[in-house]
């Protein structure tokens, strides 16, 4: 069990104990305007469920949308990667077929013959 689940169970247990204590102290049904007479525990339970849904529903909708978007993007990446050539380090022929393979460099320095003259 992770910490979040344990926390939820502890909070729900505390709420259930609180509702039981309140019900013992006030067993008379409460008359709400426009509704039937309902026991206090039922009103608290309904209010708690509505509050939970009001907090959970936007997050669930956002998670669902993000998962859909992620799946769409992953499929798009797979589609685009399928069009890429394989870049193996063992290749001897050039990747672009029109170009000749570059001769291996013998020195690690840049050839300064093609560089513009900066002594002017």
SETORSE-291879 format. One line per 4 residues: number of its first residue (from 1); for each residue x, y, z of C-alpha. Coordinates in nm, 2 decimals, always signed. Layout:
BEGIN
NUM> X Y Z | ...
This chain:
BEGIN
1> +0.00 +0.00 +0.00 | +0.13 +0.34 -0.08 | +0.11 +0.65 +0.14 | -0.17 +0.81 -0.05
5> -0.40 +0.51 -0.01 | -0.32 +0.48 +0.36 | -0.40 +0.85 +0.41 | -0.73 +0.81 +0.23
9> -0.83 +0.51 +0.44 | -0.74 +0.69 +0.76 | -0.94 +1.00 +0.66 | -1.24 +0.79 +0.56
13> -1.23 +0.60 +0.89 | -1.21 +0.93 +1.08 | -1.51 +1.07 +0.88 | -1.71 +0.75 +0.95
17> -1.64 +0.77 +1.32 | -1.74 +1.14 +1.32 | -2.07 +1.07 +1.14 | -2.15 +0.79 +1.38
21> -2.09 +1.02 +1.68 | -2.30 +1.29 +1.52 | -2.58 +1.05 +1.44 | -2.58 +0.92 +1.80
25> -2.60 +1.28 +1.93 | -2.87 +1.38 +1.68 | -3.08 +1.08 +1.56 | -3.37 +1.31 +1.45
29> -3.41 +1.35 +1.07 | -3.34 +1.70 +0.94 | -3.60 +1.86 +0.71 | -3.43 +2.04 +0.42
33> -3.63 +2.28 +0.21 | -3.75 +2.11 -0.11 | -3.64 +1.76 +0.01 | -3.76 +1.49 +0.23
37> -3.67 +1.46 +0.59 | -3.33 +1.29 +0.59 | -3.10 +1.17 +0.86 | -2.79 +1.37 +0.92
41> -2.56 +1.09 +0.83 | -2.72 +1.06 +0.48 | -2.69 +1.44 +0.43 | -2.32 +1.43 +0.53
45> -2.26 +1.12 +0.31 | -2.43 +1.29 +0.01 | -2.24 +1.61 +0.06 | -1.91 +1.42 +0.09
49> -1.97 +1.23 -0.22 | -2.06 +1.54 -0.42 | -1.74 +1.71 -0.29 | -1.53 +1.41 -0.38
53> -1.67 +1.40 -0.73 | -1.63 +1.78 -0.77 | -1.26 +1.74 -0.69 | -1.19 +1.41 -0.87
57> -1.38 +1.47 -1.20 | -1.17 +1.75 -1.34 | -0.85 +1.57 -1.26 | -0.98 +1.25 -1.42
61> -1.09 +1.43 -1.74 | -0.75 +1.60 -1.76 | -0.56 +1.27 -1.71 | -0.78 +1.10 -1.98
65> -0.71 +1.39 -2.23 | -0.33 +1.38 -2.15 | -0.32 +1.00 -2.20 | -0.50 +1.04 -2.54
69> -0.26 +1.31 -2.65 | +0.04 +1.11 -2.54 | -0.08 +0.81 -2.73 | -0.14 +1.02 -3.04
73> +0.21 +1.18 -3.01 | +0.37 +0.84 -2.96 | +0.20 +0.70 -3.27 | +0.32 +1.01 -3.46
77> +0.68 +0.96 -3.34 | +0.67 +0.60 -3.45 | +0.53 +0.70 -3.79 | +0.80 +0.97 -3.83
81> +1.08 +0.74 -3.71 | +0.98 +0.48 -3.96 | +1.08 +0.72 -4.24 | +1.42 +0.79 -4.10
85> +1.72 +0.60 -4.25 | +1.93 +0.39 -4.02 | +2.25 +0.57 -3.91 | +2.49 +0.29 -3.84
89> +2.85 +0.37 -3.74 | +2.97 +0.08 -3.95 | +2.85 +0.23 -4.28 | +3.12 +0.29 -4.55
93> +2.90 +0.44 -4.82 | +2.77 +0.79 -4.77 | +2.43 +0.85 -4.62 | +2.34 +1.10 -4.90
97> +2.39 +0.89 -5.21 | +2.49 +1.19 -5.43 | +2.80 +1.27 -5.23 | +3.13 +1.09 -5.22
101> +3.25 +0.95 -4.90 | +3.48 +1.20 -4.72 | +3.84 +1.08 -4.69 | +3.95 +1.01 -4.33
105> +4.11 +1.30 -4.16 | +4.48 +1.26 -4.07 | +4.50 +1.56 -3.83 | +4.25 +1.69 -3.58
109> +4.30 +2.05 -3.69 | +4.10 +2.26 -3.93 | +4.24 +2.34 -4.27 | +4.30 +2.72 -4.26
113> +4.36 +2.75 -4.63 | +3.98 +2.81 -4.69 | +3.94 +3.05 -4.40 | +3.90 +3.42 -4.48
117> +4.21 +3.63 -4.43 | +4.17 +3.84 -4.12 | +4.49 +4.04 -4.14 | +4.35 +4.32 -4.35
